Structures are given as C-alpha cells and as structure tokens.
Amino acid sequence: MNFKNNLDRVLEFKSDKYPITSLYLKLGPGERENFKYRIIIKNLIKEQKDSLNKRDFKKSALESIESDYKKIADYIENPDQLTGCRGLAIFSSAREGIWEIFKLPFVYRSRLVVDQSPLVRQLVTMNEEFGDIAVVIIDRKKARLFRIGLDGGQEVLGYFYPDATRATKFQAQEGKSKQRVTRVGGGEISHGYGEYGFQRMIENEMHQHYKNVSQKLFDYYKESRFDWLVIGGVEQLITDFLNHLHTYLKGKFLGNITAEINLVKPDELTERVLDLLEAEERRNEKSLVKEFEQKLISGLAVNGLEATLKAFMIGQVRLLLVLEEYRRSGFKCPESGVLVLEGRDSLCPEGKKPIPVVDIVDDVIEEALVQNVEVEMILDEGAKKKINGIGALLRFKL
C-alpha cells in the first residue's frame, strides 16, 4: 500500500450526486476477541440506516450507500484481510467507483459516516505524526532488517552475515591440539586446547557480527530515519547485541520480542511490534492522567464534557483525554460547526437551530484534530475513575 498516494486519491474525491461512506474500525485485541468487531460494524450500519431516513438523499444516492454498506460488511467478514493492523479506514462510493482501504496502527474510535466529503482528518493527522519503526531480527550468525510504517511491514535488508568466515565444525589437528601445563607441585599434564580456542574464535566472530549489524543499522538510520527500534531474537542474544548498539540508537529502543529469524513474516512482526507500541501507550496514559490531576488543581485542565466544549470554543485545549467507552448525544450548529449540548437556537453563533448528532464525542475528537490537538484514549480502569468521560489539558487559563 502506498499510504500517501491512496490518501491523495481520497482527498481529491468530489461529487455533488453521490456521497462517500467513511469507516474507521478499531481492531485491538478487545475488538478481535470473539469477532466483536463484526457486531460493532453491524451496529454502526444500523445506526446510519436509521439516520439516513432523516436526510435528503435521492434514491440513486441511497442505492449507492447501500452498496457501500454491503461491500464494507463483506470485506470485514474475512479475518484474513484484517491482519497486520490495529484498525481500518475504508472509504467507499459505489456509484463513483471509490474504494480505498487503509490498514492502520491504531484508530481512536470505531465510526461510520456518510457525507458528501470523506472523513479524512484522522488519516491526515496519522500521516503527519506516526513514526516509522525499524525491527532488526538477529541470531549468532545473521540478521534481517524490517521497517514498519503506515505502508505496512516490509523487509528492507535481507539476511546479512559477518565478514569473517570459518569452518562450521571444529576438528582438532595433530600438532595443534595439545599444550604443556605445569602441575602444582611438579610434573606436567597434557590436554586438548584446540576446542577452547575454537570457542573463543566463535565468540569473537559473534561479537564481530553484532558490531557489523550495529554499524549497518546506524548507516541505515542515517540514510532513512526511523523513530523507534525493536530488536528480535533470543533474549540473551538481544542483551549482548544491545552492548554493541550505537548510543544514539539506544535512545530509539522501544523493546524486544522473541522471534525465530528464519520463520518471521512481516504481518506477524507488525502485530508483535504493535503490542509493544500499545504497552508504551498505556505507560504514557498513566503519566498523562497523573499530569491531568495535577493540572486540575492549578486550573490548567478541565474535567467533563461541558467544560471541555467551552475550552475548545476559545482554543484553550492542548491535549484531549477521552474514556474509550464514553458516548453522549448532542448538537452541532449548522453553519459554524460549534458543538453544544442543547438544541436551543441561542447557543449557535449564527442563531440557527442546532442539528442533533448521535454521538457528540466523535465530533469533539474531530474538532481536536482540526485544532491540531493531541488525542489520548483512556483504557486504564484506574484512570477512568479520575475523568468524567472526557477532559483536557489546557494551553492557558483564564
């Protein structure tokens, strides 16, 4: 997949006649358990079908939308097409011949939207912010280098070996296998020393191999920058290799995985690396919630939907915190796009009646992305007790 080219095609979509269906589907471990995501997509489609009756679409447009729903549902039904990712974005307009699929490292929340323009803000943000991950799989003799990004996982440097060569099997040679050793108290003994020397040679070659791999990895980094580094192999070998890693690359180290160098595949590798990223995200989540508690006291954070909406209206929000399961109906002003909790005309700057929205939290996330605000989904059970559904860290206080 060429992420940028596919994104450009979606961004170019324009049609006054037929709408486009945008799907974001979260595919984390929880959603994959017992194929929960299939129920999620069915519910999303049902909700959209109910809301379509209230919108002014012509028959041909409705038929196009129905075709979109069927094609999306059919695609989701096959688990083999959902590998190597933690989320999907699908854009479809049957009558316009639009069908674009993006496999993503994460999705904020599952969402299905039908509109005249595609819902691409999350994709654009991800393209700007998501970093590439280098993965080196190593054993005593060889190594492989992979790169994981928004275009998926791919091998960028196949099996490579140290420059040194040696026999693959030790064989003691006459005249070289014995040494004279003085016994304490006098006398002499003889014993083989060739195997010991051979083992030392193996150790030296192994460390030369690690040094060689480390240099190749650093050379690759200088040519094609990456943001994270993952090392795979046997645990002890990883520890030994880390001793040879360039100091600068140690700062990029995300974690290690157990992997068999001859069996590893890009899709499987991507799943394993995304597990590491998710664990890093959970650690970051705890730190942010702690900061949130501290900033609430000083007035540099707000808690709850109403206070968060007010902060968005004046551009105060620096980081948005959302509980994963939090949902709330609300309203959106028809011209200004201002989000409100009641359907009163006086709440909209244009003085017009706001439009009901099924889940205003989705629109808050979209607004955050428009304002270049970082979004953090909160999954930790302890953290959930400290946030009233949604909250925000602020840039300034009034």
C-alpha positions in Angstrom: 0.0 0.0 0.0 1.2 3.5 -0.8 -0.4 5.4 2.0 0.3 8.9 0.6 -0.9 8.2 -2.9 -4.1 6.5 -1.6 -4.7 9.4 0.8 -4.3 11.9 -2.1 -7.0 10.0 -4.1 -9.4 10.1 -1.2 -8.7 13.8 -0.6 -9.5 14.5 -4.3 -12.9 13.0 -4.1 -15.7 15.4 -5.1 -19.3 14.5 -6.0 -22.5 16.5 -5.7 -24.5 13.5 -6.7 -23.2 10.6 -4.7 -21.9 10.7 -1.1 -19.0 8.8 0.3 -19.1 6.4 3.2 -16.2 6.7 5.6 -15.4 3.9 8.1 -12.9 3.8 11.0 -12.9 0.5 12.7 -10.9 -0.2 15.8 -9.2 -3.7 15.7 -7.4 -4.0 19.0 -7.2 -7.3 21.0 -10.6 -6.5 22.7 -12.4 -5.9 19.4 -10.9 -9.1 17.9 -11.9 -11.3 20.8 -14.8 -13.5 19.6 -15.0 -11.3 16.5 -16.6 -8.4 18.4 -15.7 -6.1 15.6 -18.4 -7.8 13.4 -21.1 -6.8 15.9 -19.6 -3.3 16.0 -19.9 -2.8 12.3 -23.4 -4.2 12.2 -24.5 -1.7 14.9 -22.8 1.2 13.1 -24.5 0.3 9.8 -27.9 0.0 11.6 -27.4 3.4 13.2 -26.6 5.0 9.9 -29.5 3.4 8.1 -31.9 4.9 10.8 -30.4 8.3 10.4 -30.5 8.2 6.5 -34.3 8.4 6.7 -34.0 11.9 8.1 -31.7 13.2 5.4 -32.5 14.4 1.9 -30.8 11.8 -0.3 -32.2 10.9 -3.7 -33.0 7.2 -4.5 -29.8 6.7 -6.6 -27.7 8.1 -3.8 -29.3 5.8 -1.2 -28.7 2.8 -3.5 -25.1 3.8 -3.7 -24.8 4.0 0.1 -26.5 0.6 0.5 -23.9 -0.9 -1.9 -21.2 0.7 0.2 -22.5 -0.9 3.4 -22.6 -4.3 1.8 -19.1 -4.1 0.3 -17.7 -2.9 3.7 -19.5 -5.7 5.6 -18.3 -8.4 3.2 -14.7 -7.1 3.5 -14.9 -7.1 7.3 -16.3 -10.7 7.3 -13.0 -12.2 6.2 -10.4 -12.1 9.1 -7.5 -12.9 6.7 -7.9 -9.4 5.3 -7.6 -7.8 8.7 -4.0 -8.9 9.6 -1.0 -6.7 10.4 -3.0 -3.7 11.8 -5.0 -2.4 14.8 -7.5 -0.5 12.8 -9.0 0.1 9.4 -10.1 3.1 7.5 -12.3 2.4 4.5 -13.7 4.9 2.0 -16.4 3.9 -0.5 -18.7 5.4 -3.0 -20.1 2.6 -5.2 -21.5 4.8 -8.0 -18.3 6.9 -8.2 -16.0 3.8 -8.2 -14.3 4.9 -5.0 -12.9 2.0 -2.8 -9.8 2.7 -0.6 -8.6 0.7 2.3 -6.0 1.8 4.9 -4.5 -0.6 7.5 -3.6 1.5 10.5 -1.6 1.0 13.7 -4.5 2.5 15.7 -7.9 4.0 15.4 -9.3 6.4 18.1 -12.8 5.0 17.9 -15.0 3.0 15.6 -17.1 5.3 13.5 -19.2 5.2 10.3 -20.1 8.4 8.5 -21.9 9.2 5.2 -21.3 12.6 3.7 -20.5 14.5 0.5 -16.9 14.6 1.6 -14.7 11.8 3.2 -13.8 11.9 6.8 -10.0 12.1 6.5 -8.8 14.2 9.4 -7.6 11.2 11.4 -5.7 9.8 8.4 -4.1 13.2 7.7 -3.0 13.5 11.3 -1.6 10.0 11.4 0.3 10.7 8.2 1.9 13.7 9.9 2.6 12.2 13.3 3.0 8.4 13.1 6.7 7.4 13.1 8.4 4.5 11.3 9.7 1.5 13.3 12.9 -0.4 12.4 13.0 -4.0 13.5 16.2 -6.0 13.5 16.0 -9.8 14.0 19.3 -11.3 14.9 20.9 -14.6 15.8 24.6 -15.6 16.2 25.3 -15.7 12.5 22.9 -13.5 10.6 20.4 -10.7 10.8 17.4 -9.3 9.0 16.1 -5.7 9.0 12.4 -4.8 8.6 10.6 -1.4 8.6 7.0 -0.9 9.8 5.1 2.2 8.9 1.7 3.3 7.6 2.5 1.4 4.4 2.7 -1.8 6.4 5.7 -4.0 7.2 8.4 -4.9 4.7 11.9 -6.3 4.8 14.4 -3.7 3.8 17.7 -5.7 4.3 17.6 -9.5 3.9 20.0 -12.0 5.6 23.4 -10.4 6.1 26.4 -12.0 7.7 29.7 -11.0 9.3 32.6 -10.6 7.0 34.6 -13.3 8.8 34.4 -16.9 7.6 35.2 -20.1 9.5 34.8 -23.8 9.4 31.4 -24.9 10.5 32.7 -27.8 12.6 35.6 -28.0 15.0 38.3 -30.5 14.1 41.4 -30.9 16.2 44.6 -31.1 14.1 47.7 -33.1 15.0 50.4 -30.9 16.5 48.0 -28.1 17.4 45.7 -29.7 19.9 48.0 -30.0 22.9 49.9 -27.8 25.2 52.2 -28.4 28.1 50.8 -27.3 31.5 52.8 -27.4 34.7 51.0 -29.2 37.6 51.2 -27.6 41.0 53.8 -29.5 43.0 55.7 -30.5 39.9 55.1 -32.7 36.9 53.3 -32.0 33.6 50.0 -32.8 32.1 48.8 -32.5 28.5 45.2 -31.8 27.4 43.5 -30.6 24.3 43.3 -26.8 23.9 42.0 -26.6 20.3 38.3 -26.7 21.1 38.7 -23.9 23.7 40.5 -21.8 21.0 37.8 -22.6 18.6 35.1 -21.5 21.0 37.0 -18.2 21.6 37.0 -17.8 17.8 33.2 -18.3 17.7 32.7 -15.7 20.4 34.9 -13.2 18.6 33.1 -13.8 15.4 29.8 -13.4 17.1 30.7 -10.1 18.6 32.2 -9.0 15.3 28.8 -9.9 13.8 27.0 -7.8 16.3 29.3 -4.9 15.6 28.8 -5.3 11.9 25.0 -5.4 12.3 25.1 -2.4 14.6 27.0 -0.4 12.0 24.7 -1.4 9.2 21.7 -0.4 11.3 23.3 3.0 12.1 24.1 3.5 8.4 20.5 2.7 7.5 19.3 5.2 10.1 21.4 8.0 8.7 20.0 7.3 5.2 16.4 6.5 6.1 15.5 7.9 9.5 13.2 5.9 11.8 11.5 6.8 15.1 11.6 3.6 17.1 13.8 0.5 17.2 12.7 -3.0 18.1 15.2 -6.0 18.4 14.0 -9.5 18.0 15.7 -12.9 18.7 16.7 -14.9 21.8 16.7 -12.9 25.0 20.4 -13.4 25.8 21.5 -12.5 22.3 19.4 -9.3 22.4 21.2 -8.3 25.6 24.6 -9.0 24.1 23.7 -7.1 20.9 22.5 -4.1 22.9 26.0 -3.7 24.2 27.2 -3.1 20.6 24.3 -0.7 19.6 25.2 2.9 18.8 24.4 5.2 21.7 22.1 7.3 19.6 20.0 4.3 18.6 19.7 3.2 22.2 17.5 6.3 22.7 15.2 4.9 20.0 14.8 1.4 21.6 11.2 0.6 22.1 11.6 -3.0 23.3 12.4 -6.5 22.2 10.5 -9.5 21.0 11.2 -13.2 20.8 11.5 -14.2 17.2 12.9 -17.0 15.0 14.9 -15.4 12.3 14.1 -18.0 9.6 10.4 -18.0 10.3 9.3 -14.4 11.0 6.9 -12.8 8.5 6.2 -9.1 8.1 2.5 -9.3 9.1 3.2 -11.3 12.2 6.1 -9.0 13.0 3.8 -6.0 12.7 1.3 -7.4 15.2 4.1 -8.1 17.7 5.5 -4.6 17.3 2.1 -3.0 17.7 1.8 -4.9 21.0 4.9 -3.1 22.2 3.6 0.3 21.0 0.3 -0.4 22.8 2.2 -1.1 26.0 4.2 2.1 25.6 0.9 3.9 25.1 -0.5 2.5 28.3 2.5 3.7 30.2 2.2 7.1 28.7 -1.5 7.1 29.5 -0.8 6.7 33.3 1.6 9.6 33.1 -0.9 11.9 31.4 -3.6 11.1 33.8 -1.3 11.9 36.7 -0.5 15.2 35.0 -4.2 15.8 34.4 -4.9 15.5 38.2 -2.2 18.0 39.0 -3.3 20.5 36.3 -6.9 20.4 37.5 -5.7 21.8 40.8 -3.8 24.7 39.1 -6.6 25.4 36.7 -4.7 24.2 33.6 -7.1 21.3 33.0 -10.9 20.8 32.7 -13.0 17.8 33.5 -16.3 16.8 31.9 -17.9 17.4 28.5 -19.4 20.9 29.1 -16.2 22.4 30.4 -14.2 20.7 27.6 -16.6 22.2 24.9 -16.1 25.6 26.3 -12.4 25.3 26.3 -12.5 24.2 22.6 -14.5 27.3 21.7 -11.7 29.6 22.8 -8.8 27.4 21.6 -7.6 26.5 25.1 -7.2 22.8 24.6 -3.7 21.3 24.4 -4.5 17.6 24.8 -7.8 15.8 24.8 -8.4 12.8 27.1 -11.4 10.6 26.3 -12.6 7.4 28.0 -12.8 4.7 25.4 -16.4 3.8 26.0 -17.7 7.3 26.6 -20.8 8.2 24.5 -23.1 11.2 24.6 -25.7 12.6 22.3 -25.6 16.3 21.5 -26.0 19.0 18.8 -23.9 20.8 16.1 -24.6 24.3 14.8 -25.4 24.1 11.1 -23.0 26.8 9.8 -20.4 27.4 12.5 -20.0 23.8 13.4 -20.0 24.7 17.1 -20.8 21.7 19.4 -23.5 22.2 22.0 -25.4 20.1 24.5 -28.9 21.5 24.0 -31.0 22.2 20.9 -31.6 25.9 21.5 -31.1 28.4 18.7 -29.4 30.9 21.1 -26.4 28.6 21.6 -25.3 28.9 18.0 -23.4 32.0 16.8 -25.5 32.1 13.6 -28.7 32.0 15.6 -30.0 28.9 13.9 -31.3 25.6 15.4 -28.5 23.1 16.0 -28.6 19.7 14.4 -28.8 16.6 16.6 -25.8 14.3 16.5 -25.8 10.7 17.7 -22.5 10.9 19.5 -21.1 14.3 20.1 -17.8 12.8 21.4 -16.9 11.7 17.9 -17.3 15.3 16.8 -15.2 16.5 19.7 -12.4 14.3 18.6 -12.7 15.6 15.0 -12.6 19.2 16.3 -9.5 18.3 18.3 -7.8 17.1 15.1 -8.9 20.2 13.3 -7.2 22.3 16.0 -4.1 20.2 16.0 -4.8 19.0 19.5 -3.3 15.6 20.6 -5.9 13.0 21.4 -5.4 10.3 24.1 -7.9 7.4 24.5 -8.0 6.2 28.1 -8.3 2.5 28.7 -6.8 2.1 32.1 -9.5 1.2 34.7 -7.9 3.2 37.5 -7.6 6.2 35.3 -11.2 6.1 34.2 -12.3 6.9 37.8 -10.5 10.2 37.6 -12.0 11.6 34.4 -15.7 12.4 33.9 -15.9 10.8 30.4 -13.8 13.5 28.8 -11.3 16.1 29.9 -8.5 18.3 28.6 -5.1 19.7 29.4 -5.1 23.4 28.6 -2.6 25.7 26.8 -3.5 28.6 29.1 -6.0 29.5 31.8 -8.4 32.4 32.0 
